[in-house]
Amino acid sequence: MSQFDDRKRGEEMKYQLDQELEFKAQARRAKIVGRWAAGLMGLTDEAAEDYAKSVVIADLEEAGVEDLFRKIRGDLDLHAVQLSDHQIRAKMEEALGEARASVKAGT
């Protein structure tokens, strides 16, 4: 029975670690997308970083990506940046892949 318990604990720890890494990747994705959107809106330096942080916070409002999408879509619209929903979602997917790779590499 001890081997079974050890294996179960190991699986639980792996699941927990995977969840933590995915959370970090999603937060990193939000920051990447925030920096991208900041550039499109003409924000630079500290203003761009502040905006990226606000995007990370907005992404924590609810589960899933719709809160992140709404934040970016709304802000781009306010700054008259012409992008389709598809372009924004594609950037979000691209950024998630980049963020996962970065988290996996430990950078």
N, CA, C and O atoms as CSV, one atom per row, in Angstrom:
chain,resi,resn,atom,element,x,y,z
A,1,MET,N,N,0.818,-1.190,0.000
A,1,MET,CA,C,0.000,0.000,0.000
A,1,MET,C,C,0.861,1.254,0.000
A,1,MET,O,O,0.431,2.291,-0.505
A,2,SER,N,N,2.056,1.186,0.549
A,2,SER,CA,C,2.941,2.339,0.632
A,2,SER,C,C,3.346,2.822,-0.754
A,2,SER,O,O,3.415,4.029,-0.986
A,3,GLN,N,N,3.618,1.901,-1.682
A,3,GLN,CA,C,3.986,2.306,-3.032
A,3,GLN,C,C,2.841,3.051,-3.712
A,3,GLN,O,O,3.056,4.039,-4.415
A,4,PHE,N,N,1.633,2.565,-3.493
A,4,PHE,CA,C,0.464,3.220,-4.066
A,4,PHE,C,C,0.324,4.635,-3.510
A,4,PHE,O,O,0.068,5.575,-4.263
A,5,ASP,N,N,0.490,4.789,-2.206
A,5,ASP,CA,C,0.397,6.113,-1.581
A,5,ASP,C,C,1.496,7.041,-2.084
A,5,ASP,O,O,1.259,8.221,-2.347
A,6,ASP,N,N,2.702,6.489,-2.215
A,6,ASP,CA,C,3.818,7.296,-2.725
A,6,ASP,C,C,3.542,7.753,-4.154
A,6,ASP,O,O,3.795,8.904,-4.509
A,7,ARG,N,N,3.030,6.853,-4.953
A,7,ARG,CA,C,2.715,7.194,-6.345
A,7,ARG,C,C,1.609,8.249,-6.403
A,7,ARG,O,O,1.675,9.183,-7.202
A,8,LYS,N,N,0.610,8.094,-5.565
A,8,LYS,CA,C,-0.500,9.054,-5.525
A,8,LYS,C,C,0.017,10.433,-5.120
A,8,LYS,O,O,-0.339,11.437,-5.737
A,9,ARG,N,N,0.852,10.481,-4.087
A,9,ARG,CA,C,1.437,11.759,-3.646
A,9,ARG,C,C,2.280,12.383,-4.758
A,9,ARG,O,O,2.242,13.595,-4.974
A,10,GLY,N,N,3.040,11.539,-5.460
A,10,GLY,CA,C,3.858,12.023,-6.560
A,10,GLY,C,C,3.017,12.631,-7.670
A,10,GLY,O,O,3.363,13.679,-8.215
A,11,GLU,N,N,1.913,11.974,-8.006
A,11,GLU,CA,C,1.003,12.489,-9.031
A,11,GLU,C,C,0.352,13.793,-8.587
A,11,GLU,O,O,0.194,14.717,-9.385
A,12,GLU,N,N,-0.023,13.866,-7.323
A,12,GLU,CA,C,-0.626,15.095,-6.799
A,12,GLU,C,C,0.370,16.253,-6.840
A,12,GLU,O,O,0.012,17.379,-7.183
A,13,MET,N,N,1.618,15.967,-6.487
A,13,MET,CA,C,2.645,17.012,-6.514
A,13,MET,C,C,2.917,17.464,-7.949
A,13,MET,O,O,3.096,18.656,-8.198
A,14,LYS,N,N,2.948,16.527,-8.887
A,14,LYS,CA,C,3.160,16.872,-10.290
A,14,LYS,C,C,2.004,17.737,-10.804
A,14,LYS,O,O,2.225,18.730,-11.497
A,15,TYR,N,N,0.789,17.357,-10.462
A,15,TYR,CA,C,-0.378,18.128,-10.881
A,15,TYR,C,C,-0.304,19.550,-10.318
A,15,TYR,O,O,-0.572,20.516,-11.031
A,16,GLN,N,N,0.053,19.673,-9.060
A,16,GLN,CA,C,0.162,20.986,-8.434
A,16,GLN,C,C,1.239,21.828,-9.119
A,16,GLN,O,O,1.028,23.012,-9.382
A,17,LEU,N,N,2.366,21.235,-9.401
A,17,LEU,CA,C,3.444,21.946,-10.085
A,17,LEU,C,C,3.010,22.373,-11.487
A,17,LEU,O,O,3.274,23.499,-11.908
A,18,ASP,N,N,2.346,21.472,-12.203
A,18,ASP,CA,C,1.845,21.812,-13.539
A,18,ASP,C,C,0.877,22.987,-13.487
A,18,ASP,O,O,0.911,23.866,-14.348
A,19,GLN,N,N,0.022,23.000,-12.483
A,19,GLN,CA,C,-0.938,24.102,-12.338
A,19,GLN,C,C,-0.227,25.417,-12.035
A,19,GLN,O,O,-0.604,26.460,-12.569
A,20,GLU,N,N,0.785,25.378,-11.194
A,20,GLU,CA,C,1.554,26.581,-10.870
A,20,GLU,C,C,2.277,27.118,-12.106
A,20,GLU,O,O,2.291,28.325,-12.348
A,21,LEU,N,N,2.872,26.219,-12.879
A,21,LEU,CA,C,3.577,26.635,-14.089
A,21,LEU,C,C,2.612,27.220,-15.114
A,21,LEU,O,O,2.942,28.196,-15.789
A,22,GLU,N,N,1.423,26.635,-15.237
A,22,GLU,CA,C,0.433,27.170,-16.177
A,22,GLU,C,C,-0.054,28.546,-15.724
A,22,GLU,O,O,-0.267,29.429,-16.555
A,23,PHE,N,N,-0.229,28.735,-14.428
A,23,PHE,CA,C,-0.626,30.046,-13.908
A,23,PHE,C,C,0.439,31.091,-14.252
A,23,PHE,O,O,0.121,32.193,-14.699
A,24,LYS,N,N,1.706,30.728,-14.036
A,24,LYS,CA,C,2.794,31.651,-14.366
A,24,LYS,C,C,2.824,31.955,-15.861
A,24,LYS,O,O,3.044,33.098,-16.262
A,25,ALA,N,N,2.603,30.936,-16.678
A,25,ALA,CA,C,2.605,31.135,-18.128
A,25,ALA,C,C,1.469,32.054,-18.551
A,25,ALA,O,O,1.651,32.903,-19.424
A,26,GLN,N,N,0.315,31.898,-17.950
A,26,GLN,CA,C,-0.817,32.752,-18.316
A,26,GLN,C,C,-0.593,34.195,-17.870
A,26,GLN,O,O,-0.973,35.130,-18.574
A,27,ALA,N,N,0.017,34.374,-16.714
A,27,ALA,CA,C,0.348,35.732,-16.266
A,27,ALA,C,C,1.393,36.351,-17.187
A,27,ALA,O,O,1.313,37.530,-17.532
A,28,ARG,N,N,2.363,35.548,-17.578
A,28,ARG,CA,C,3.400,36.043,-18.489
A,28,ARG,C,C,2.794,36.373,-19.852
A,28,ARG,O,O,3.179,37.357,-20.483
A,29,ARG,N,N,1.846,35.549,-20.305
A,29,ARG,CA,C,1.155,35.843,-21.563
A,29,ARG,C,C,0.459,37.199,-21.495
A,29,ARG,O,O,0.546,37.995,-22.430
A,30,ALA,N,N,-0.221,37.455,-20.398
A,30,ALA,CA,C,-0.922,38.722,-20.249
A,30,ALA,C,C,0.059,39.894,-20.319
A,30,ALA,O,O,-0.243,40.927,-20.916
A,31,LYS,N,N,1.216,39.731,-19.715
A,31,LYS,CA,C,2.215,40.802,-19.748
A,31,LYS,C,C,2.759,40.999,-21.161
A,31,LYS,O,O,2.949,42.133,-21.601
A,32,ILE,N,N,3.009,39.901,-21.870
A,32,ILE,CA,C,3.495,39.988,-23.251
A,32,ILE,C,C,2.460,40.693,-24.123
A,32,ILE,O,O,2.799,41.589,-24.896
A,33,VAL,N,N,1.210,40.289,-23.997
A,33,VAL,CA,C,0.138,40.893,-24.794
A,33,VAL,C,C,-0.046,42.359,-24.386
A,33,VAL,O,O,-0.316,43.213,-25.231
A,34,GLY,N,N,0.100,42.640,-23.107
A,34,GLY,CA,C,-0.010,44.023,-22.640
A,34,GLY,C,C,1.078,44.908,-23.235
A,34,GLY,O,O,0.805,46.036,-23.644
A,35,ARG,N,N,2.297,44.408,-23.285
A,35,ARG,CA,C,3.394,45.183,-23.897
A,35,ARG,C,C,3.146,45.392,-25.387
A,35,ARG,O,O,3.394,46.473,-25.920
A,36,TRP,N,N,2.660,44.357,-26.049
A,36,TRP,CA,C,2.344,44.451,-27.474
A,36,TRP,C,C,1.271,45.518,-27.715
A,36,TRP,O,O,1.419,46.379,-28.582
A,37,ALA,N,N,0.194,45.444,-26.935
A,37,ALA,CA,C,-0.889,46.418,-27.091
A,37,ALA,C,C,-0.413,47.828,-26.736
A,37,ALA,O,O,-0.801,48.800,-27.384
A,38,ALA,N,N,0.418,47.934,-25.718
A,38,ALA,CA,C,0.955,49.246,-25.339
A,38,ALA,C,C,1.714,49.871,-26.502
A,38,ALA,O,O,1.583,51.066,-26.767
A,39,GLY,N,N,2.501,49.064,-27.189
A,39,GLY,CA,C,3.235,49.565,-28.349
A,39,GLY,C,C,2.297,50.034,-29.448
A,39,GLY,O,O,2.539,51.059,-30.085
A,40,LEU,N,N,1.223,49.279,-29.670
A,40,LEU,CA,C,0.250,49.670,-30.692
A,40,LEU,C,C,-0.459,50.976,-30.333
A,40,LEU,O,O,-0.859,51.743,-31.209
A,41,MET,N,N,-0.604,51.210,-29.038
A,41,MET,CA,C,-1.291,52.424,-28.582
A,41,MET,C,C,-0.332,53.598,-28.421
A,41,MET,O,O,-0.747,54.702,-28.069
A,42,GLY,N,N,0.943,53.358,-28.678
A,42,GLY,CA,C,1.920,54.439,-28.597
A,42,GLY,C,C,2.476,54.694,-27.211
A,42,GLY,O,O,3.105,55.726,-26.975
A,43,LEU,N,N,2.253,53.769,-26.293
A,43,LEU,CA,C,2.792,53.915,-24.943
A,43,LEU,C,C,4.240,53.434,-24.931
A,43,LEU,O,O,4.579,52.469,-25.615
A,44,THR,N,N,5.082,54.092,-24.169
A,44,THR,CA,C,6.485,53.695,-24.088
A,44,THR,C,C,6.946,53.686,-22.638
A,44,THR,O,O,6.298,54.244,-21.753
A,45,ASP,N,N,8.065,53.046,-22.426
A,45,ASP,CA,C,8.778,53.027,-21.150
A,45,ASP,C,C,7.873,52.684,-19.976
A,45,ASP,O,O,7.229,51.635,-19.964
A,46,GLU,N,N,7.829,53.565,-19.001
A,46,GLU,CA,C,7.087,53.296,-17.768
A,46,GLU,C,C,5.589,53.167,-18.017
A,46,GLU,O,O,4.922,52.340,-17.396
A,47,ALA,N,N,5.061,53.983,-18.923
A,47,ALA,CA,C,3.632,53.907,-19.238
A,47,ALA,C,C,3.288,52.549,-19.835
A,47,ALA,O,O,2.237,51.985,-19.531
A,48,ALA,N,N,4.165,52.022,-20.679
A,48,ALA,CA,C,3.946,50.714,-21.284
A,48,ALA,C,C,3.999,49.606,-20.227
A,48,ALA,O,O,3.183,48.684,-20.246
A,49,GLU,N,N,4.946,49.701,-19.322
A,49,GLU,CA,C,5.052,48.696,-18.257
A,49,GLU,C,C,3.852,48.771,-17.313
A,49,GLU,O,O,3.330,47.739,-16.891
A,50,ASP,N,N,3.416,49.975,-16.984
A,50,ASP,CA,C,2.236,50.135,-16.129
A,50,ASP,C,C,1.001,49.542,-16.810
A,50,ASP,O,O,0.176,48.885,-16.175
A,51,TYR,N,N,0.898,49.787,-18.108
A,51,TYR,CA,C,-0.239,49.228,-18.842
A,51,TYR,C,C,-0.171,47.701,-18.834
A,51,TYR,O,O,-1.182,47.037,-18.604
A,52,ALA,N,N,1.013,47.141,-19.083
A,52,ALA,CA,C,1.172,45.679,-19.091
A,52,ALA,C,C,0.769,45.092,-17.731
A,52,ALA,O,O,0.135,44.038,-17.675
A,53,LYS,N,N,1.130,45.758,-16.656
A,53,LYS,CA,C,0.739,45.291,-15.319
A,53,LYS,C,C,-0.775,45.340,-15.151
A,53,LYS,O,O,-1.362,44.449,-14.536
A,54,SER,N,N,-1.407,46.377,-15.695
A,54,SER,CA,C,-2.867,46.471,-15.586
A,54,SER,C,C,-3.545,45.352,-16.374
A,54,SER,O,O,-4.624,44.893,-15.999
A,55,VAL,N,N,-2.920,44.917,-17.454
A,55,VAL,CA,C,-3.466,43.804,-18.231
A,55,VAL,C,C,-3.361,42.509,-17.434
A,55,VAL,O,O,-4.288,41.699,-17.444
A,56,VAL,N,N,-2.250,42.308,-16.748
A,56,VAL,CA,C,-2.090,41.113,-15.905
A,56,VAL,C,C,-3.177,41.086,-14.832
A,56,VAL,O,O,-3.782,40.043,-14.584
A,57,ILE,N,N,-3.421,42.216,-14.205
A,57,ILE,CA,C,-4.450,42.305,-13.169
A,57,ILE,C,C,-5.833,42.039,-13.761
A,57,ILE,O,O,-6.644,41.332,-13.163
A,58,ALA,N,N,-6.097,42.606,-14.932
A,58,ALA,CA,C,-7.395,42.391,-15.584
A,58,ALA,C,C,-7.607,40.922,-15.922
A,58,ALA,O,O,-8.737,40.434,-15.897
A,59,ASP,N,N,-6.529,40.219,-16.237
A,59,ASP,CA,C,-6.628,38.808,-16.593
A,59,ASP,C,C,-7.002,37.943,-15.397
A,59,ASP,O,O,-7.404,36.793,-15.575
A,60,LEU,N,N,-6.880,38.461,-14.210
A,60,LEU,CA,C,-7.208,37.693,-13.000
A,60,LEU,C,C,-8.675,37.836,-12.594
A,60,LEU,O,O,-9.104,37.228,-11.614
A,61,GLU,N,N,-9.446,38.633,-13.336
A,61,GLU,CA,C,-10.829,38.893,-12.960
A,61,GLU,C,C,-11.704,37.649,-13.006
A,61,GLU,O,O,-12.567,37.460,-12.148
A,62,GLU,N,N,-11.482,36.798,-14.007
A,62,GLU,CA,C,-12.290,35.587,-14.130
A,62,GLU,C,C,-11.468,34.503,-14.808
A,62,GLU,O,O,-10.428,34.781,-15.406
A,63,ALA,N,N,-11.932,33.287,-14.711
A,63,ALA,CA,C,-11.240,32.172,-15.358
A,63,ALA,C,C,-11.381,32.296,-16.872
A,63,ALA,O,O,-12.368,32.835,-17.372
A,64,GLY,N,N,-10.400,31.799,-17.583
A,64,GLY,CA,C,-10.451,31.852,-19.035
A,64,GLY,C,C,-9.763,33.084,-19.575
A,64,GLY,O,O,-9.122,33.832,-18.837
A,65,VAL,N,N,-9.904,33.288,-20.877
A,65,VAL,CA,C,-9.192,34.378,-21.538
A,65,VAL,C,C,-10.077,35.550,-21.924
A,65,VAL,O,O,-9.581,36.551,-22.439
A,66,GLU,N,N,-11.372,35.445,-21.686
A,66,GLU,CA,C,-12.267,36.507,-22.143
A,66,GLU,C,C,-12.026,37.834,-21.431
A,66,GLU,O,O,-12.185,38.892,-22.040
A,67,ASP,N,N,-11.647,37.800,-20.165
A,67,ASP,CA,C,-11.347,39.045,-19.457
A,67,ASP,C,C,-10.131,39.724,-20.073
A,67,ASP,O,O,-10.111,40.946,-20.217
A,68,LEU,N,N,-9.132,38.952,-20.433
A,68,LEU,CA,C,-7.950,39.490,-21.091
A,68,LEU,C,C,-8.315,40.068,-22.456
A,68,LEU,O,O,-7.899,41.175,-22.799
A,69,PHE,N,N,-9.087,39.323,-23.226
A,69,PHE,CA,C,-9.497,39.792,-24.543
A,69,PHE,C,C,-10.296,41.097,-24.443
A,69,PHE,O,O,-10.037,42.044,-25.186
A,70,ARG,N,N,-11.261,41.144,-23.530
A,70,ARG,CA,C,-12.087,42.357,-23.382
A,70,ARG,C,C,-11.244,43.581,-23.029
A,70,ARG,O,O,-11.474,44.673,-23.548
A,71,LYS,N,N,-10.277,43.392,-22.152
A,71,LYS,CA,C,-9.395,44.497,-21.754
A,71,LYS,C,C,-8.631,45.023,-22.968
A,71,LYS,O,O,-8.624,46.226,-23.228
A,72,ILE,N,N,-7.990,44.123,-23.706
A,72,ILE,CA,C,-7.194,44.525,-24.861
A,72,ILE,C,C,-8.097,45.142,-25.936
A,72,ILE,O,O,-7.797,46.213,-26.464
A,73,ARG,N,N,-9.195,44.464,-26.254
A,73,ARG,CA,C,-10.111,44.953,-27.287
A,73,ARG,C,C,-10.613,46.354,-26.944
A,73,ARG,O,O,-10.600,47.247,-27.791
A,74,GLY,N,N,-11.049,46.543,-25.717
A,74,GLY,CA,C,-11.575,47.834,-25.295
A,74,GLY,C,C,-10.532,48.934,-25.355
A,74,GLY,O,O,-10.819,50.039,-25.817
A,75,ASP,N,N,-9.334,48.645,-24.894
A,75,ASP,CA,C,-8.284,49.667,-24.886
A,75,ASP,C,C,-7.801,49.994,-26.292
A,75,ASP,O,O,-7.526,51.155,-26.598
A,76,LEU,N,N,-7.696,48.993,-27.144
A,76,LEU,CA,C,-7.305,49.268,-28.525
A,76,LEU,C,C,-8.374,50.105,-29.230
A,76,LEU,O,O,-8.054,51.008,-30.004
A,77,ASP,N,N,-9.635,49.799,-28.958
A,77,ASP,CA,C,-10.719,50.590,-29.545
A,77,ASP,C,C,-10.659,52.040,-29.070
A,77,ASP,O,O,-10.874,52.960,-29.860
A,78,LEU,N,N,-10.368,52.251,-27.784
A,78,LEU,CA,C,-10.272,53.618,-27.253
A,78,LEU,C,C,-9.156,54.416,-27.916
A,78,LEU,O,O,-9.240,55.639,-28.033
A,79,HIS,N,N,-8.125,53.724,-28.342
A,79,HIS,CA,C,-6.989,54.390,-28.982
A,79,HIS,C,C,-7.061,54.308,-30.509
A,79,HIS,O,O,-6.085,54.602,-31.199
A,80,ALA,N,N,-8.213,53.911,-31.024
A,80,ALA,CA,C,-8.471,53.837,-32.467
A,80,ALA,C,C,-7.459,52.952,-33.203
A,80,ALA,O,O,-7.067,53.255,-34.330
A,81,VAL,N,N,-7.040,51.857,-32.556
A,81,VAL,CA,C,-6.156,50.890,-33.207
A,81,VAL,C,C,-7.048,49.876,-33.913
A,81,VAL,O,O,-7.861,49.203,-33.280
A,82,GLN,N,N,-6.892,49.774,-35.212
A,82,GLN,CA,C,-7.741,48.912,-36.033
A,82,GLN,C,C,-7.153,47.505,-36.141
A,82,GLN,O,O,-6.255,47.261,-36.946
A,83,LEU,N,N,-7.661,46.592,-35.334
A,83,LEU,CA,C,-7.296,45.178,-35.400
A,83,LEU,C,C,-8.566,44.361,-35.275
A,83,LEU,O,O,-9.501,44.752,-34.576
A,84,SER,N,N,-8.598,43.226,-35.954
A,84,SER,CA,C,-9.756,42.342,-35.836
A,84,SER,C,C,-9.660,41.534,-34.542
A,84,SER,O,O,-8.591,41.411,-33.943
A,85,ASP,N,N,-10.789,40.997,-34.133
A,85,ASP,CA,C,-10.795,40.108,-32.975
A,85,ASP,C,C,-9.860,38.926,-33.218
A,85,ASP,O,O,-9.155,38.481,-32.312
A,86,HIS,N,N,-9.865,38.429,-34.447
A,86,HIS,CA,C,-9.000,37.296,-34.795
A,86,HIS,C,C,-7.525,37.640,-34.600
A,86,HIS,O,O,-6.765,36.819,-34.088
A,87,GLN,N,N,-7.118,38.828,-34.996
A,87,GLN,CA,C,-5.720,39.230,-34.840
A,87,GLN,C,C,-5.331,39.302,-33.360
A,87,GLN,O,O,-4.234,38.894,-32.978
A,88,ILE,N,N,-6.222,39.813,-32.553
A,88,ILE,CA,C,-5.946,39.908,-31.110
A,88,ILE,C,C,-5.852,38.510,-30.501
A,88,ILE,O,O,-4.924,38.211,-29.749
A,89,ARG,N,N,-6.813,37.667,-30.831
A,89,ARG,CA,C,-6.795,36.302,-30.280
A,89,ARG,C,C,-5.570,35.522,-30.771
A,89,ARG,O,O,-4.991,34.736,-30.021
A,90,ALA,N,N,-5.180,35.740,-32.022
A,90,ALA,CA,C,-3.989,35.066,-32.542
A,90,ALA,C,C,-2.752,35.513,-31.774
A,90,ALA,O,O,-1.887,34.692,-31.468
A,91,LYS,N,N,-2.659,36.789,-31.461
A,91,LYS,CA,C,-1.522,37.292,-30.681
A,91,LYS,C,C,-1.538,36.699,-29.277
A,91,LYS,O,O,-0.488,36.375,-28.722
A,92,MET,N,N,-2.738,36.558,-28.704
A,92,MET,CA,C,-2.844,35.962,-27.377
A,92,MET,C,C,-2.349,34.518,-27.402
A,92,MET,O,O,-1.648,34.095,-26.483
A,93,GLU,N,N,-2.701,33.758,-28.434
A,93,GLU,CA,C,-2.240,32.366,-28.562
A,93,GLU,C,C,-0.738,32.311,-28.754
A,93,GLU,O,O,-0.053,31.504,-28.125
A,94,GLU,N,N,-0.230,33.162,-29.615
A,94,GLU,CA,C,1.212,33.216,-29.862
A,94,GLU,C,C,1.961,33.539,-28.568
A,94,GLU,O,O,2.983,32.927,-28.256
A,95,ALA,N,N,1.436,34.506,-27.826
A,95,ALA,CA,C,2.070,34.914,-26.568
A,95,ALA,C,C,2.020,33.792,-25.533
A,95,ALA,O,O,2.954,33.635,-24.747
A,96,LEU,N,N,0.942,33.015,-25.525
A,96,LEU,CA,C,0.852,31.901,-24.576
A,96,LEU,C,C,1.916,30.854,-24.887
A,96,LEU,O,O,2.547,30.320,-23.974
A,97,GLY,N,N,2.115,30.560,-26.154
A,97,GLY,CA,C,3.167,29.611,-26.528
A,97,GLY,C,C,4.533,30.112,-26.108
A,97,GLY,O,O,5.347,29.354,-25.581
A,98,GLU,N,N,4.781,31.391,-26.342
A,98,GLU,CA,C,6.058,32.011,-25.940
A,98,GLU,C,C,6.216,31.971,-24.427
A,98,GLU,O,O,7.294,31.665,-23.916
A,99,ALA,N,N,5.137,32.281,-23.712
A,99,ALA,CA,C,5.193,32.310,-22.247
A,99,ALA,C,C,5.429,30.908,-21.679
A,99,ALA,O,O,6.219,30.739,-20.751
A,100,ARG,N,N,4.749,29.913,-22.233
A,100,ARG,CA,C,4.957,28.528,-21.750
A,100,ARG,C,C,6.383,28.088,-21.956
A,100,ARG,O,O,6.980,27.467,-21.077
A,101,ALA,N,N,6.938,28.407,-23.118
A,101,ALA,CA,C,8.325,28.041,-23.396
A,101,ALA,C,C,9.268,28.738,-22.421
A,101,ALA,O,O,10.228,28.137,-21.940
A,102,SER,N,N,8.994,29.985,-22.137
A,102,SER,CA,C,9.814,30.758,-21.220
A,102,SER,C,C,9.744,30.189,-19.797
A,102,SER,O,O,10.768,30.047,-19.129
A,103,VAL,N,N,8.551,29.873,-19.352
A,103,VAL,CA,C,8.386,29.308,-18.009
A,103,VAL,C,C,9.053,27.936,-17.926
A,103,VAL,O,O,9.708,27.615,-16.935
A,104,LYS,N,N,8.882,27.139,-18.965
A,104,LYS,CA,C,9.490,25.805,-18.978
A,104,LYS,C,C,11.013,25.894,-18.940
A,104,LYS,O,O,11.679,25.080,-18.301
A,105,ALA,N,N,11.551,26.895,-19.632
A,105,ALA,CA,C,13.007,27.089,-19.653
A,105,ALA,C,C,13.522,27.730,-18.363
A,105,ALA,O,O,14.726,27.755,-18.112
A,106,GLY,N,N,12.606,28.244,-17.554
A,106,GLY,CA,C,12.995,28.853,-16.294
A,106,GLY,C,C,13.522,30.270,-16.439
A,106,GLY,O,O,14.253,30.760,-15.578
A,107,THR,N,N,13.147,30.926,-17.530
A,107,THR,CA,C,13.618,32.309,-17.726
A,107,THR,C,C,12.527,33.308,-17.451
A,107,THR,O,O,12.749,34.513,-17.568
